[in-house]
């Protein structure tokens, strides 16, 4: 169903101008708040930097000097820079801001939920000639879902899929996997996450990974109720691979222990690769009141997204994958947004938080297949190997693809077919 904004009739640029005018009125308040925030956080961070691992103060920056210096510098930066920047960023990238702020088209015309389905179908075309498959769209727990099923008997089970960051459930690669399983008797649900595809939320923004896992679990429960006699399987890649591992912990006892038969986690986002990290952002989030700023302007574009380090290292294959991505109107292709960067940094790049999450996920008792390319620059394969070693479930399996990238379906056809074969063979062994 097409989405309609409360002021959908308004040209995007007019709403942006209105928000900028309001931001200018609120500028003194923003500057004052920024002054106090940095006057508090900067000296604390400088004091931390002033100490060595042994706890001794560095001679060039004694704590007694770091605290007042940081307070003055922080207050000045808040008034001169952070305050005005915060006001402007809220106007352009805050919650409710137009996805295309300087467009003369109306907000409804620019809304991704209103992209003509014919355009999406052309971009995400899969080989359907001669296939006895049904392709339809639906909603599951408020999320857009793409459902692929055989027209004949359905006897194998139900596969519920979660895409990776900036992709969506109707992307060509997702539908290829869905078709592969549907041809073999499975009903496949491929869901659009918050802020992705046709689901609601700020485009390309993930506000909480735990919240995403909870929402995925709710959808799994709903799908299980639609198919009361079918075994349930989960599949996810990258961020979706993490969701496939995490969501079962939020399922009801009946679904988790009796209905859920297996998990396929592809390149799960357990250890973000160095090529996908921004040390500057990690440090900046410690200085600024990041949680507050993340709520004020979640759509602010920051560093390059993961796309540049996701596809095949073969130039020709990478070009084909990028072209497929460019043609997809519902795949987010911009820079990593503030809200998403903050979420990933706090959950996956904080050593204590990441260790706590990994330890929890390793207690799973659901048979699990992990697939990972050894040349993955987006998510470190070492994270999957370490996780697999501590995974407590029976029937676990790790398959690594030597020299292959983060997106295994962007590789050569031989690798793609082996990837699909390994995935299906594992699922079939659990039915």
C-alpha positions in Angstrom: 0.0 0.0 0.0 1.3 3.4 -0.9 2.5 5.5 2.0 1.2 9.1 2.4 3.0 11.8 4.4 1.0 14.2 6.5 2.1 17.0 4.2 2.6 14.9 1.2 1.3 17.6 -1.1 4.2 19.9 -0.1 7.3 20.2 -2.4 10.3 18.8 -0.5 12.3 22.0 -0.8 9.5 24.1 0.7 9.4 21.9 3.8 13.2 22.1 4.0 13.1 25.9 3.9 10.4 25.9 6.7 12.6 23.6 8.8 15.7 25.8 8.2 13.7 28.9 9.4 12.6 27.1 12.5 16.1 26.0 13.1 17.4 29.6 13.0 14.9 30.5 15.6 16.1 27.7 17.9 19.8 28.4 17.2 20.5 30.1 20.6 19.0 27.2 22.5 21.0 24.7 20.4 24.3 26.6 20.9 23.7 26.8 24.7 23.0 23.1 25.0 26.0 22.2 22.8 28.2 24.5 25.0 27.2 22.6 28.2 27.5 19.2 26.5 31.0 19.7 25.2 32.1 21.5 28.3 31.3 18.2 30.1 32.4 15.6 27.6 35.7 17.1 26.2 37.6 17.4 29.5 36.6 13.9 30.5 38.0 12.5 27.2 41.2 14.6 27.4 41.8 13.3 30.9 41.5 9.8 29.6 43.9 10.5 26.8 46.3 12.0 29.4 46.8 8.7 31.1 49.0 5.8 29.9 48.0 2.1 30.3 49.7 2.0 33.6 47.6 4.8 34.9 50.4 7.4 35.1 49.7 10.8 33.8 51.5 11.9 30.6 54.0 14.7 31.4 52.8 16.8 28.5 49.2 16.9 29.6 48.6 16.7 33.4 45.0 16.1 34.5 44.9 19.4 36.3 45.6 21.1 33.0 43.4 18.8 30.8 40.2 19.5 32.7 40.0 23.3 32.5 41.5 23.3 29.0 38.9 20.8 27.8 36.1 22.7 29.5 37.0 26.0 27.8 37.7 24.3 24.4 34.5 22.3 24.6 32.3 25.3 25.5 33.8 27.4 22.7 33.3 24.6 20.2 29.7 24.2 21.3 28.8 27.8 20.8 30.7 28.4 17.6 30.4 25.1 15.8 28.3 22.4 17.3 25.3 24.5 18.1 24.8 26.0 14.6 25.7 22.7 13.0 23.1 20.9 15.1 20.4 23.3 14.1 21.2 23.1 10.4 21.6 19.3 10.5 18.2 18.9 12.2 16.5 20.9 9.5 18.1 18.9 6.7 18.5 15.4 8.2 16.4 15.2 11.3 13.5 12.9 11.9 10.7 13.8 9.5 12.9 15.7 7.1 12.3 14.9 3.4 14.4 12.1 1.9 15.4 14.5 -0.9 15.5 17.9 0.8 16.1 20.1 -2.3 13.7 18.4 -4.7 10.9 20.4 -6.2 8.7 17.3 -6.4 6.2 16.7 -3.6 7.1 14.6 -0.6 4.7 11.8 -1.7 6.2 11.8 -5.1 9.7 11.3 -3.6 8.5 8.7 -1.1 10.2 5.3 -1.8 7.0 3.5 -0.7 5.4 5.0 -3.8 8.0 3.8 -6.3 6.0 2.2 -9.1 6.1 -1.6 -8.7 6.7 -2.0 -12.4 10.0 -0.1 -12.0 11.0 -2.3 -9.0 10.1 -5.5 -10.9 12.2 -4.5 -13.9 15.2 -3.7 -11.7 14.9 -6.9 -9.6 14.0 -9.2 -12.5 14.8 -12.9 -11.8 14.6 -15.7 -14.3 11.0 -16.8 -14.1 10.6 -18.3 -17.6 9.1 -21.8 -17.2 9.0 -21.6 -13.4 5.9 -22.6 -11.5 6.3 -20.0 -8.9 4.1 -17.3 -7.3 5.6 -13.9 -6.5 3.4 -11.6 -4.3 3.8 -8.8 -1.8 2.2 -8.6 1.7 2.7 -7.0 5.1 3.9 -8.9 8.2 3.8 -7.1 11.5 3.9 -3.8 9.7 6.8 -4.7 7.6 6.7 -5.1 3.8 7.2 -8.7 2.8 8.0 -10.4 -0.6 6.6 -13.9 -0.7 7.8 -16.5 -3.2 6.2 -20.0 -3.2 5.6 -22.9 -5.6 2.2 -23.0 -7.3 1.9 -26.7 -6.6 2.2 -28.5 -3.2 4.2 -27.0 -0.4 5.8 -29.7 1.7 9.3 -28.8 2.7 8.9 -25.8 5.1 9.0 -22.1 5.4 12.2 -20.0 5.0 12.2 -16.5 6.5 14.9 -14.2 5.2 16.4 -10.9 6.5 18.6 -8.8 4.2 21.8 -6.9 5.0 22.3 -3.2 5.6 21.0 -0.9 2.8 19.5 -3.8 0.8 15.9 -4.9 0.9 13.8 -8.0 0.7 12.9 -7.6 -2.9 16.4 -7.1 -4.2 17.5 -9.3 -7.1 19.9 -11.4 -5.0 17.3 -12.0 -2.3 14.8 -13.1 -4.9 17.3 -15.5 -6.5 17.7 -17.3 -3.2 13.9 -17.2 -2.6 13.4 -18.8 -6.1 16.0 -21.4 -5.4 14.1 -22.6 -2.4 10.6 -22.2 -3.8 11.4 -24.4 -6.7 12.2 -27.1 -4.1 8.9 -26.8 -2.2 9.5 -24.0 0.3 7.4 -20.9 1.0 9.9 -18.0 1.3 9.2 -14.7 3.1 11.8 -12.0 2.4 11.2 -9.0 4.7 12.0 -5.3 4.4 13.6 -4.0 7.6 12.9 -0.7 9.2 14.1 2.1 6.9 14.6 -0.3 4.0 12.6 -1.2 0.9 9.0 -0.3 1.3 8.9 -0.5 5.1 8.5 2.6 7.1 11.3 4.6 8.9 14.0 7.0 7.8 15.6 5.6 4.6 18.8 3.7 5.3 18.6 4.3 9.1 18.8 1.5 11.7 17.9 3.0 15.1 18.5 -0.2 17.2 19.9 -3.6 16.3 18.2 -5.2 19.3 14.9 -3.6 18.2 15.4 -4.9 14.7 15.9 -8.4 16.1 12.8 -8.1 18.2 10.8 -7.0 15.2 12.1 -9.9 13.1 11.1 -12.3 15.9 7.6 -10.8 15.9 7.4 -11.4 12.1 8.6 -15.0 12.5 5.9 -15.7 15.1 3.3 -14.2 12.7 4.6 -16.3 9.8 4.7 -19.5 11.9 1.0 -18.9 12.8 0.2 -18.7 9.1 1.8 -22.1 8.5 1.1 -24.1 11.7 2.3 -27.5 10.4 5.5 -26.4 8.6 9.0 -26.3 10.0 10.6 -22.8 10.1 14.1 -21.9 8.9 15.9 -18.5 9.1 18.4 -17.1 6.7 20.2 -13.7 6.8 23.3 -12.1 5.4 25.6 -9.6 7.1 23.3 -7.5 9.3 20.6 -10.0 8.4 23.0 -12.8 9.4 23.2 -11.2 12.9 19.4 -10.9 13.0 19.0 -14.6 12.1 21.2 -15.5 15.1 19.7 -13.0 17.5 15.9 -13.1 16.8 15.4 -16.7 18.2 16.2 -15.3 21.6 13.0 -13.3 21.4 10.7 -16.0 20.1 8.2 -17.8 22.2 9.1 -21.2 23.7 6.9 -23.1 21.3 8.3 -21.5 18.2 11.9 -21.6 19.3 12.0 -25.2 20.5 9.5 -27.0 18.3 9.0 -25.0 15.1 12.5 -23.5 14.4 14.6 -26.2 12.7 17.7 -24.3 11.4 19.5 -21.0 10.8 21.6 -20.0 7.9 23.8 -17.0 8.8 25.9 -15.6 5.9 28.9 -13.3 6.7 27.2 -12.4 10.1 28.1 -8.9 11.3 29.9 -10.1 14.4 33.3 -8.5 13.7 33.2 -5.4 11.5 36.2 -5.3 9.1 38.8 -2.5 9.3 37.8 -1.4 5.8 34.3 -0.7 7.0 35.2 1.1 10.2 35.8 4.8 10.8 38.2 5.4 13.7 37.3 9.1 13.5 33.6 8.4 14.1 34.3 6.0 16.9 36.4 8.8 18.6 33.9 11.5 17.8 31.0 9.6 19.4 33.0 9.6 22.6 33.4 13.4 22.6 29.9 14.5 21.5 26.6 13.6 23.2 26.1 11.0 20.5 22.9 9.5 21.7 21.1 12.9 21.7 22.5 13.9 18.4 21.5 10.6 16.9 17.9 11.3 17.8 18.0 14.9 16.5 19.4 14.2 13.0 19.5 10.4 12.3 19.6 11.0 8.6 22.8 13.0 8.5 25.2 11.3 6.0 28.6 10.6 7.3 31.2 8.2 5.9 31.1 5.9 2.9 28.7 3.0 3.2 29.7 -0.7 3.0 29.0 -1.0 -0.7 32.5 -0.1 -1.7 34.0 -3.1 0.2 31.1 -5.6 -0.3 31.2 -6.9 -3.8 33.6 -9.2 -5.7 37.2 -8.2 -6.0 37.1 -9.1 -9.7 36.6 -5.8 -11.5 34.2 -7.1 -14.1 32.0 -8.9 -11.6 32.1 -5.9 -9.2 30.9 -3.6 -12.1 28.0 -6.0 -12.8 27.0 -6.0 -9.1 27.2 -2.2 -8.8 25.1 -1.8 -11.9 22.5 -4.1 -10.5 22.5 -2.1 -7.3 22.3 1.3 -9.2 19.3 0.1 -11.1 17.4 -0.8 -7.9 15.2 2.2 -6.8 14.7 0.7 -3.3 18.3 0.0 -2.4 20.0 2.8 -0.4 23.2 3.8 -2.1 24.2 6.9 -0.2 26.7 7.5 2.7 26.3 5.8 6.0 23.8 7.8 8.1 24.3 9.1 11.6 21.6 7.0 13.2 23.0 3.8 11.6 26.6 4.6 12.3 25.8 5.2 16.0 23.8 2.0 16.3 26.6 -0.1 14.8 29.3 1.6 16.8 27.6 1.2 20.1 26.6 -2.4 19.5 29.4 -4.0 17.4 32.5 -1.8 17.9 32.3 -1.5 21.7 34.4 -4.5 22.9 32.4 -5.2 26.0 29.0 -4.9 24.3 30.1 -7.0 21.3 31.6 -9.7 23.6 28.4 -9.8 25.7 26.3 -10.2 22.5 28.5 -12.9 21.1 28.5 -14.9 24.3 24.7 -14.8 24.3 24.4 -15.9 20.7 26.8 -18.8 21.3 24.3 -20.3 23.7 21.8 -21.0 20.8 20.7 -24.7 20.5 19.3 -24.3 17.0 21.4 -26.1 14.2 23.3 -23.4 12.4 25.2 -23.0 9.1 27.6 -20.1 8.8 28.9 -19.2 5.3 31.6 -16.6 4.8 34.1 -15.5 2.1 37.7 -15.4 3.3 38.4 -12.1 1.4 35.4 -10.3 3.1 36.6 -6.8 3.8 33.2 -5.7 5.3 32.9 -8.3 8.0 36.0 -10.1 9.2 35.8 -13.9 8.7 37.8 -14.3 11.9 34.7 -13.2 13.8 32.7 -16.1 12.2 35.4 -18.6 13.0 35.7 -17.5 16.6 31.9 -17.5 17.0 31.6 -21.0 15.5 34.2 -22.4 17.9 32.1 -21.3 20.9 28.7 -22.1 19.4 27.0 -24.7 21.6 24.4 -26.1 19.3 24.5 -29.5 17.7 24.5 -29.8 13.9 26.6 -26.7 13.4 28.6 -26.2 10.2 31.0 -23.5 8.9 31.7 -23.2 5.2 34.3 -20.7 4.0 34.8 -19.6 0.4 38.4 -19.0 -0.3 39.2 -15.6 -1.7 35.6 -14.6 -2.0 33.9 -11.4 -0.9 31.2 -10.2 1.4 28.4 -10.6 -1.1 28.8 -14.2 -2.3 26.2 -13.8 -5.1 28.4 -11.1 -6.6 31.0 -13.7 -7.4 31.4 -16.0 -10.4 28.5 -18.4 -11.3 30.4 -21.5 -10.0 30.8 -19.9 -6.5 27.2 -18.6 -6.5 25.9 -22.1 -7.3 28.0 -23.7 -4.6 26.8 -21.1 -2.2 23.2 -21.9 -3.0 23.8 -25.6 -3.0 25.5 -25.5 0.5 22.7 -23.5 1.9 19.9 -25.7 0.6 21.7 -28.9 1.5 22.0 -27.8 5.1 18.3 -26.8 5.3 17.2 -30.0 3.6 19.2 -32.0 6.1 17.1 -30.5 8.9 13.7 -31.2 7.5 
